[in-house]
Amino acid sequence: MRRYTNLFLKSLILFLSFGVTVTRASSDFAGNFLELGGGARGIALGNSYVAISNDATSAYWNPSGLTSVTKKQLHLMHSERFSGQVKHDFLAYSVPTSKAFNWGIGFLRIAVPDIAFTKLSNPSSNLSETNRPIITSTETSADHAIYVSGAKYLREKWSIGTSLKFIYRTIADYRAHGIGLDIGSQLFLRPNFKLGFILRDMTNTTIHWNTNAEDNINPSLICAGSYTIHPFGGTTLLAAATKLGGTKFKGSGIFPFSISIEHSHSVMAMRFSSENNQKNFGIGFEPYHLKTVDMTYTQHQELDSTYQLSANISF
């Protein structure tokens, strides 16, 4: 076990060094839509889910978690954030192909409808009381990301995975595309103690617009750990995570820290996490064997709160 731990830590230091190097030449907000998450359970547990992920949503959270998938899985999520102002959808499918290798795909879509495009009633004159903007069209901004992921065990208790991201963005006549790469790993130090990390956009993802403009998405490194106990006849997950690089949220500090907890008993689970001055509350049910339904309530300090609803089916 000590040999596995040393290998894991050496790999983590390597990716940490690479992530810090490339972060210095990137944009601050180009990848905001990629931060919204996939799956109600993962969103309820926040970045700590990097160490926990063990289902089809691992294509988004940490592709190495796909090694825990033992059956085909289909995951569906829908959310209308901030009283319907933002449509948030996520779809994932995973397949265990062998004992050594699993693969999965994920599809993330973030859309903002009814964006008013305006122009002055007399474009040749300056803005004034008699020359006001008028609405010329109403458009939808849509951001899409397709994750193609694979994962395998390097050692008995150490897995690694990668996700290749294909990004497509559109608003009115403006189009953009880009390709990014995420790499993640999970390690069981003990049966009840697990570490995970993911380096997102490790190659400094570039988004190319049809206007010849470019955006760069910041690389980010998330390090997480989870610990499992069994009180009251159920199972409790305690987890924490920190993040380096990527999008910075108001008041999050240099190293944003998050904590989360999940307690499951029989067919029901309760969840909570706190990160980036935001609280997430979740609940999950397994009404039928290998079929789960999850819902998460996300508080926001300045905008309306949001509900996420998802379902996961294994077959």
N, C-alpha and C positions, 0 to 999 in steps of 0.2 A: 504493500500500500504506500509506503514512503517513497518508493521509486516512482509510482504513478503520480503522487502529489508533486514531486520535484519536476517531473516532465510537464505537468499542468502549469505549475508556477512559471517555469521557463517560457512556455508558450504564451502565457498571459503577459509576461514582461515584454516579450517580443512584439505582441500586438499592441500593447500599451505604448511602447516607444514609437511604433509606426503610426498609431492614431494621433499621438501628440504632434508628430512631425507634419502630417498632412493637414491638420486642423487649421494651421496658421494661414492658409491661403484660400479660405472658403467663405461663402456667403453666410449670413446669420439666419435668414428666415426662409430660404428657398424650399426647404424640406418640411415646413410646418405640417402639411397635410399628412405626411408619413408618421407623425407623432401621435395620431388619434387612436391607434390601437385596432385590434381585431379580436372579436369574441367577447361576450359580456363577462365571462369569468376572468379572462386576462386583464380586461380593463378594470375590473373590481379590485384586482390585486396589484395593478400598476407594474412598474419596472421590475418588481420582485419576481414577476412571472418568468423572467429570463432564467431563473434557477428552477422553476417549477414546471414549465411547459412540457406536456406529455401527450398532446393531442394534435389534431390537424392544424390548429392555429399556430403551431410551432413554426410553420413557414414564415410567419410574421415575427413572432417573439424571439425564437431561438431555434434555428433549423436543426440543431443537434438533438432537440427534444423529440424529433420524429422517430428516433430509435426506440422510443417507448411505446409506439403504436403497434399493436399486435393484430388488429383487424382493419379493414377498410373503414375510413371515416369520412363523413360529409358534415360540414359545419356551415351554418347560415346565420348571419346577423344583420339586423336593421336598426337604425336609430335616426331620429329626427332631432338633431341637436338644437338647443336654444329656441324652443317653440317652433320647430320646423324650418328655421332659417338655413340650416345645413343638413343635407341628406348624407347619411353615413352608412355604407353597406360593405359587408365583408363576406366572402365565400372562400371556403378551403376544402380541399380533398386530399387525402393521404392514403398511400398504399404500402403495406409491408411486403417487399419483394423477396427478402431472404432474411436469415438470422443476422447477417452482417450489414445489410444496406436497406434503407427505406427512402421513399421519395414522396413529395407532396407538391401541390400547387396552391396558390392563394391569389385572390383578386380583391383589391381594395378600391373603393370608389367614394370620393367626396365631392358633392355637388352643391352649389349655391344658386338657386333659381331666382328669376325676376330681378336681375341686375339692370338698372336703367342706364342706357347710353344716351347722352344728351349733346346738344350743340346749341350755339346761340341762334336766336331767331334771325339775326342778321350777322353771319359769320365774318363779314368784312369790317364790322365795327366792334368796338370794345364793349365789355360788359357794362350795362347801365340799368337804370330803372325801367327804361323802355326797351332794352335789349336783353331779355332774360333767357336763361337756358330752357330749351324745350326737349322733351323725351322723343328720341327718334326711333328707338327700338328697345326691347326687353330681352336680355340674353341670359344664358346659364353658363356659369363657370364650372367645369368638371375636371377633376384630377383623378387619374387612374394609375394603379400600379399592379403589375402581375408578378408574382413571386414563383419561381421555379426552383425547388429545393431538393436537396439530397442529404442524407446523414448516414454515418456508419460508426461502429465501435472501433477505436484504436486499441483499446485494452478492454478487459472485462467490465470495468466500471467507469470507463472514460470514453465519451462520444464526441464527435465533431461533425459539424454540418455547415453547408453553405446555401445561400439563397441568391440567385441572380434576379435582379429587379428590372422590369421593363416599364418605364414611366411614360405616360402620355397625358398632356394637359391641353385644355382648350377653353377659349372664351371668345364668342363671336367668330371673327375671321382669324384669330390668332391661334397658332398651334405650336406645341413644343413636345420634344421627346428626349429621352435619355436612358442610359443603362447604368445600374449600380450593382454593387456586390456587398453582401453581408456574410460574415463568418462567425460562427458561434461554437461554444463547447460547454459540456456539462460533465461534472465529476462527482461520483459518490465517494465521499471520504469515509462515511460509515453508512449503514443501512438507513439511518434517520437524519443524516447530515449531507447536504448536497450543495455544490457550488456551480455557478453558471456565469458565462460572460458572452457578450456579443459585440463585435465591432461592426457597426453599420456604415455603409458608404465608404468603405475602406480605401477605395481608389479615387475619392474626391469626385463624387458623381456630378457630371455636367449636364445641364438641361439646355438644349438648343432650340431657340424659337425661330419661327419663320420670318421674323423681323431682323435676323442676324444677331440678336441679343443672346446672351448666355447667362445662366444662373449656375452657381456651384453649391451643392449640398454639403454641409459640414459633416465630416466623419464624427462619429460618437462611439464611446465605449461605455457599456453598462456592465457592472460587476454586481452579482447578487448571490445570496446564500439563503437556504431554507433549512428549517429544523422541524422534525415531526415528533409529536408526542401523542399519547392515547389516553386522555382524561375522560371520565364520565362515560366510558363505554363507546366513545367516538374517536375521531382522528382530528388533531389540530395541527395546522401548518403555521409556523412563525417564520416570517421572511423579511429581508431587508435588501436594499440595493442603493447604489450610488452611480452617478453618471458623469462622464467627462466629455466635453465637447458637445457638438450638435446645437439644437435650438435652446436658447436660454429664455426661461420664463421669469416674469416679474417676481423678485424676492426669492428666487431659487438658490442664489449663491453660486460660488465657483463649482462646488461639488454637490449638486442636488441630491438629497438623501430621502429615501422613501421606506416606509415600514408597512407591513400588511399582515393580516391574520385570516385564516379560514378554519372554521370548525364544521365538520361533517358528521352526521349521525344518521344511520339508516339511509333513507332516500332524500335527505335534505341537507343543505349546506348554507352557512352564513359567512359573509366575507366583509372585510373592511380594509381600506388602505388610505394612507395620507402621503401625498407628495406634491411638490410645487404649489403649496398652499391650497391644495384641492383635496377634498374628501370624496371617497368612493364607497358606496354601500351596495353589497350584492347578496343575492339569494339564488340558490340552485335547487332543482328537483330532478329526480330520476324516476318518473312515473312508470316507466317500463324498463326492463333490463337492456342495458347498452344504449338507452335513449335518454338524453338529458335536456332540460330547458333551464336557461339562466337569464336573470335580469339584474341590471346594475343601475343604480341612481348616482349620478355625478353632480356634485355641487360646483357652482362657479361663483366667484366673488362679484363679478361685474355683469354677467349675462345670465339668462334663465338657465335653470338646472336641466339635466338631460337624463332620459332613460334609454338604456340599450337592452335589446331583447335578442337572444340567440338560441339556437337548437343544435345539438350534436347527435349524430346517429352513427352507430357502429354496426357493421354487417359483414 
